């Protein structure tokens, strides 16, 4: 089954398989399955075409995949353009929500090998 260009995994349960779509998490997937009146334990490969159609119509009501990614990118670009604090942190690739940066934030700042250490040199034993 394909929804908005994403192939859902056939062997997973319906509510878990929907989470492979960007913008749909566990809670939203469960709500969609519940509103569509489909058994949550049913595998995606076991869904009928009518059930697939109901799920597609329910998902169309939400902003997912490309539209959502484009919206987030536009929000970040707007913050950078108005040069607010959060925008400058995004531009410098630093954490924007108040986390410390002396230690941690390695995934945001990049290469872990660039850490300083103590500044001491190794001394040969006599």
LOPA-156095 format. One record per residue (C-alpha): residue number from 1; residue in one letter; chain; y, z, x negated. Coordinates in steps of 0.001 Angstrom, whole numbers, plus 500000, padded with zeros to 6 digits. Example, Ala and Ser with C-alpha at 12.3 -4.5 7.8 and 13.67 -1.06 7.14 Angstrom:
% residues 2
+-----+----+----+--------+--------+--------+
:   i : aa : ch :      y :      z :      x :
+-----+----+----+--------+--------+--------+
:   1 :  A :  A : 495500 : 507800 : 487700 :
:   2 :  S :  A : 498940 : 507140 : 486330 :
+-----+----+----+--------+--------+--------+
% end
This chain:
% residues 126
+-----+----+----+--------+--------+--------+
:   i : aa : ch :      y :      z :      x :
+-----+----+----+--------+--------+--------+
:   1 :  X :  A : 500000 : 500000 : 500000 :
:   2 :  X :  A : 503419 : 499033 : 498677 :
:   3 :  X :  A : 506700 : 500580 : 499776 :
:   4 :  X :  A : 510040 : 499364 : 498369 :
:   5 :  X :  A : 508352 : 497718 : 495390 :
:   6 :  X :  A : 506215 : 500730 : 494441 :
:   7 :  X :  A : 502421 : 500605 : 494688 :
:   8 :  X :  A : 501164 : 503919 : 496016 :
:   9 :  X :  A : 497984 : 505320 : 494414 :
:  10 :  X :  A : 495053 : 504648 : 496781 :
:  11 :  X :  A : 492907 : 507620 : 495816 :
:  12 :  X :  A : 495534 : 510309 : 496463 :
:  13 :  X :  A : 496285 : 512101 : 499713 :
:  14 :  X :  A : 499065 : 510555 : 501782 :
:  15 :  X :  A : 501620 : 513320 : 501234 :
:  16 :  X :  A : 500987 : 513410 : 497463 :
:  17 :  X :  A : 500960 : 509621 : 497100 :
:  18 :  X :  A : 504398 : 509270 : 498689 :
:  19 :  X :  A : 505892 : 511372 : 495888 :
:  20 :  X :  A : 505396 : 508456 : 493469 :
:  21 :  X :  A : 508483 : 506925 : 495099 :
:  22 :  X :  A : 511715 : 507968 : 493336 :
:  23 :  X :  A : 513697 : 510183 : 495713 :
:  24 :  X :  A : 510729 : 511531 : 497681 :
:  25 :  X :  A : 509431 : 514944 : 496688 :
:  26 :  X :  A : 506719 : 517161 : 498123 :
:  27 :  X :  A : 508837 : 518584 : 500949 :
:  28 :  X :  A : 510178 : 515219 : 502149 :
:  29 :  X :  A : 506745 : 513586 : 501875 :
:  30 :  X :  A : 505213 : 516362 : 504003 :
:  31 :  X :  A : 507995 : 515984 : 506579 :
:  32 :  X :  A : 507503 : 512201 : 506780 :
:  33 :  X :  A : 503736 : 512582 : 507257 :
:  34 :  X :  A : 504232 : 515298 : 509870 :
:  35 :  X :  A : 506810 : 513225 : 511833 :
:  36 :  X :  A : 504512 : 510189 : 511675 :
:  37 :  X :  A : 501711 : 512363 : 513173 :
:  38 :  X :  A : 499258 : 511472 : 510383 :
:  39 :  X :  A : 496663 : 513829 : 508946 :
:  40 :  X :  A : 497998 : 514984 : 505546 :
:  41 :  X :  A : 494472 : 515047 : 504049 :
:  42 :  X :  A : 493960 : 511338 : 504724 :
:  43 :  X :  A : 493885 : 509167 : 501605 :
:  44 :  X :  A : 496351 : 506292 : 501315 :
:  45 :  X :  A : 493488 : 503781 : 501233 :
:  46 :  X :  A : 492282 : 505129 : 504610 :
:  47 :  X :  A : 495593 : 504551 : 506422 :
:  48 :  X :  A : 495664 : 501892 : 509142 :
:  49 :  X :  A : 498332 : 499191 : 509212 :
:  50 :  X :  A : 499973 : 500872 : 512210 :
:  51 :  X :  A : 500227 : 504156 : 510288 :
:  52 :  X :  A : 501634 : 502316 : 507267 :
:  53 :  X :  A : 504288 : 500748 : 509488 :
:  54 :  X :  A : 505293 : 504146 : 510892 :
:  55 :  X :  A : 505594 : 505570 : 507363 :
:  56 :  X :  A : 507727 : 502582 : 506260 :
:  57 :  X :  A : 510092 : 503057 : 509202 :
:  58 :  X :  A : 510440 : 506789 : 508463 :
:  59 :  X :  A : 511129 : 506106 : 504758 :
:  60 :  X :  A : 513761 : 503456 : 505562 :
:  61 :  X :  A : 515951 : 506236 : 506958 :
:  62 :  X :  A : 516319 : 507753 : 503461 :
:  63 :  X :  A : 518086 : 506553 : 500331 :
:  64 :  X :  A : 515361 : 505964 : 497728 :
:  65 :  X :  A : 514563 : 504065 : 494515 :
:  66 :  X :  A : 517295 : 501630 : 493372 :
:  67 :  X :  A : 519957 : 502701 : 495868 :
:  68 :  X :  A : 519547 : 506359 : 494909 :
:  69 :  X :  A : 519585 : 505631 : 491159 :
:  70 :  X :  A : 522668 : 503444 : 491587 :
:  71 :  X :  A : 524410 : 506176 : 493582 :
:  72 :  X :  A : 523702 : 508836 : 490940 :
:  73 :  X :  A : 524922 : 506502 : 488167 :
:  74 :  X :  A : 528130 : 505819 : 490131 :
:  75 :  X :  A : 528704 : 509554 : 490621 :
:  76 :  X :  A : 528368 : 510191 : 486876 :
:  77 :  X :  A : 530624 : 507214 : 486072 :
:  78 :  X :  A : 533267 : 508588 : 488465 :
:  79 :  X :  A : 533158 : 511977 : 486709 :
:  80 :  X :  A : 533613 : 510246 : 483339 :
:  81 :  X :  A : 536501 : 508105 : 484644 :
:  82 :  X :  A : 538503 : 511066 : 485971 :
:  83 :  X :  A : 537779 : 512936 : 482698 :
:  84 :  X :  A : 536798 : 516171 : 484363 :
:  85 :  X :  A : 534835 : 518796 : 482416 :
:  86 :  X :  A : 531465 : 517660 : 483752 :
:  87 :  X :  A : 532351 : 514038 : 482989 :
:  88 :  X :  A : 533234 : 514800 : 479371 :
:  89 :  X :  A : 529957 : 516726 : 478956 :
:  90 :  X :  A : 528025 : 513726 : 480318 :
:  91 :  X :  A : 529911 : 511408 : 477936 :
:  92 :  X :  A : 529032 : 513605 : 474932 :
:  93 :  X :  A : 525393 : 513973 : 476039 :
:  94 :  X :  A : 525650 : 517749 : 476340 :
:  95 :  X :  A : 524498 : 520068 : 479150 :
:  96 :  X :  A : 527025 : 519953 : 481982 :
:  97 :  X :  A : 526117 : 523092 : 483913 :
:  98 :  X :  A : 527088 : 525878 : 481569 :
:  99 :  X :  A : 523935 : 526269 : 479477 :
: 100 :  X :  A : 524218 : 527433 : 475877 :
: 101 :  X :  A : 524074 : 524851 : 473133 :
: 102 :  X :  A : 523839 : 526882 : 469919 :
: 103 :  X :  A : 520118 : 526994 : 470515 :
: 104 :  X :  A : 518098 : 525059 : 473112 :
: 105 :  X :  A : 519272 : 521874 : 474894 :
: 106 :  X :  A : 517231 : 519823 : 472407 :
: 107 :  X :  A : 516121 : 517283 : 474996 :
: 108 :  X :  A : 519714 : 516669 : 476020 :
: 109 :  X :  A : 521167 : 516551 : 472495 :
: 110 :  X :  A : 518400 : 514626 : 470795 :
: 111 :  X :  A : 516414 : 514805 : 467603 :
: 112 :  X :  A : 514882 : 518215 : 466939 :
: 113 :  X :  A : 514607 : 517466 : 463180 :
: 114 :  X :  A : 518378 : 517771 : 462690 :
: 115 :  X :  A : 518328 : 521565 : 463064 :
: 116 :  X :  A : 520047 : 523440 : 460249 :
: 117 :  X :  A : 517748 : 526296 : 459249 :
: 118 :  X :  A : 518997 : 529218 : 457166 :
: 119 :  X :  A : 520716 : 527226 : 454418 :
: 120 :  X :  A : 518620 : 528849 : 451645 :
: 121 :  X :  A : 516764 : 526877 : 449015 :
: 122 :  X :  A : 513143 : 527497 : 448067 :
: 123 :  X :  A : 512860 : 529470 : 444820 :
: 124 :  X :  A : 509947 : 528828 : 442435 :
: 125 :  X :  A : 507716 : 531832 : 441772 :
: 126 :  X :  A : 507617 : 533010 : 438130 :
+-----+----+----+--------+--------+--------+
% end
